[in-house]
Amino acid sequence: MAAGVPARASSRDAILLVFAELVAERGYSDTSLSEVAGVLGLSKGTIVHHFTNKEQMLSEVHAAYFERRFAEASFIEDQLDDPVTELAAVIYALLAAHRDDRAASLAFLREFVRFVEGGLSEHVRERRVAYRRLVVEIIARGCESGQLRTSDPLLSAMHVFGMCNYAWTWYRPAGRQTIEDIADVLIRDVLNGLQATGPGLPDLDTVVTTAIDTVRRAPGRLPPANEARRAMSAR
């Protein structure tokens, strides 16, 4: 069996992935432990053996989502040496997650208000803040190097998150535009607003191509394959 694939449908990964699919499909409030158990052919007691309640499950789904985003970010930082391309890569990573990590992305973004209202673990909230800080620091470094320009790196970072995170409300994987097509347009929109002018600045065509290629090569960016997805497709 391939690495990362649970040996049994009752494994934690299988349970969490089915839970994430259901939350992405219908929302947290309308997803029950009994339904998760039914999809996997398990008893509700088996689910409770692994997880105390739905809140714990949602926290773990969100924590895993952030670990994959941080894996991408770490690889981006290691591979790229200019903040303009780093920012472009982060934008692509956030957008590509809507396709490549769709269940966890939708489960995270649909239930985002729970972070604000304190309904999730402190660890998850801390990871969210840390990821925001990471993007702010990229923009700030770009300003310090003269490649980017903004009077408020935090506000510019929030603009990026708003643009990328709410793509779940309109992006459809089977739509006429690929996520790469969409990323190409949105990266250019952001950089045309933030990038400084003058000689020696990176070419946008090269920036977009390099950013996309780098993220695609990042290890640890995809959720593990498992029986959970097969169980969902057989419903």
Sequence and secondary structure as in RCSB ss.txt:
>XXXX:A:sequence
MAAGVPARASSRDAILLVFAELVAERGYSDTSLSEVAGVLGLSKGTIVHHFTNKEQMLSEVHAAYFERRFAEASF
IEDQLDDPVTELAAVIYALLAAHRDDRAASLAFLREFVRFVEGGLSEHVRERRVAYRRLVVEIIARGCESGQLRT
SDPLLSAMHVFGMCNYAWTWYRPAGRQTIEDIADVLIRDVLNGLQATGPGLPDLDTVVTTAIDTVRRAPGRLPPA
NEARRAMSAR
>XXXX:A:secstr
  TT  SSTTSHHHHHHHHHHHHHHH STT  HHHHHHHHT  HHHHHHH SSHHHHHHHHHHHHHHHHHHHHHH
HHHH  SHHHHHHHHHHHHHHHHHHTHHHHHHHHHTTHHHHTT S HHHHHHHHHHHHHHHHHHHHHHHTTSB  
S HHHHHHHHHHHHHGGGGT  TTSSS HHHHHHHHHHHHHHHHB  STT   HHHHHHHHHHHHHT TT S   
 HHHHHHHT 
